[in-house]
């Protein structure tokens, strides 16, 4: 697990002292050291569609401006999501296929099978349950002493939610977090630190556990039991996906996708929201004075945090993008984290502004046919979290430097020590 | 000026006017009609400006374009009269148009 720890601690140079063509935006240390902002600013200003001929992930284009990202993301006929949407290529020893890494029509079939579970109508019926679970977590937090917000709140809350939408055994819910984390943290995928053996074992355990759950639910239905409204039951009920269990790569890939999609994204936005309210105390004051701003603040946080830094495409034909000639077969990385800070489109982009106009117009969910399916669920979890925080706490003070994830894909926090002050 | 009527899922009615050439989405946003999120700002790329055209207007409005149809597939409340309001350009032919809003945008 420590093979890259030295690399992680290396001091990164000032981006303006580097030759422009050598700037490598895939270096995970940019994110774990929180130094990515100036690197992207220079590239956005001087070479917005930036080619790097050599990197640990092979040659790739970086698309860094808001409008260029929109152009790529909405053009799935030129920019394919196959074979995979992270910058690195998956290990051939772990066959993985999922709908985020598929083009139409297969993408549409598989996505349609499961999206009902995160549709707003279903979410509305889950709101009370989510609120009571969030309240339970908050009521048990220590006041006046420091604790890790990431493990005590952000992880706990998202794993409960995942267990609910998968109808997964509640007492084993921490496994979902573990599998999700290890799924994305392979060195070859995102520059992460997971070791291959541990990752294999974890993914194997994930597949076996979900296969058992799949068979249990199928047996329940065969006995005449009412079909559930969870992810697995929906896959079993849909004619395009009911035999997915017999296609192991798809089975593992899609379950992995749904877990990852609902896990570190929301988790890191929850942690990021607390950090943001510390970094921008005047915005926290605005929010406390007017809790009606919570939904807008949620969108603003999702933009500012950008919990997934990038998505990758492959050009299916030659294409000119903002003056650069992309060739068929080239890897094209859309850096959402940069587009969301593009000063050409977003005023004062580094600033969190809880009452920002058009806060919903950000790139964090992607655009086009691969737009985040669980966006409303993520927003709802954040909204309820903050509604409940404002009821209970005077402040949540970050009392140490947060430890950030060493990855160019998951943009988030390993840990963040805080101290809370109750209102009463 | 073109007159358009938006009917919220709750039944509440919003009557607005817009210039010919404007999109239906823009007409909704300019008049603060609730329930049109328009997350992508009108690029046919998010599906959150979904409207359901009233049966008597559907022939004049016509069917969704190719990209629009793909985005509409992702909307659980979609039906054969669904359109994305950013893709609907208003003109004199559509004066008096009536559209319903879905319960939720997704």
Interface residues (C-beta under 8 A of the other chain):
Chain A: X70 X73 X74 X104 X108 X111 X112 X115 X116 X119 X120 X121 X124 X358 X360 X361 X365 X367 X368 X369 X371 X373 X375 X376
Chain B: X37 X38 X39 X40 X41 X43 X44 X45 X46 X47 X67 X70 X71 X73 X74 X76 X77 X103 X104 X105 X106
